[in-house]
Amino acid sequence: MTGLARRVAWNLRHRWRRVFALCVVGAGVAAPFLSGLWWTLPLVWFFGLVVALPVLHTLVKPIPEDDADDSENATGDPALDALRERYANGEIDEREFERKLDRLLETEDAEVADPGDGAVADRVREGVRREVERLRE
């Protein structure tokens, strides 16, 4: 999805409540003029803003941000995902990718691994190497 299309989809997904509330307020203001009854204004506002809006908000489920193929390739590490994306887009070559990956692994090993336990660092390193091999194919 392109940047503009993603932005439009986000606005439609997150700002529909404001549009709905504006329509309810407008209908509430117009109701007394159309019906001639003053009590229709609070009635329309109550049912629109206190009943219908929360029910609609509860029924609407959020749309996942990424496509299914992006989520299965995601590692959970934003730095690694960004590095993989840059490599896949051709912004960096294989040598620079490996250099940055090694630097990332060094910092990740220092943060993740216990000083006395090298098994965790080895598992992290092996997982990232498998990801690199999969990217190369």
Beta strands, then each sheet from edge to edge (+ up, - down):
end
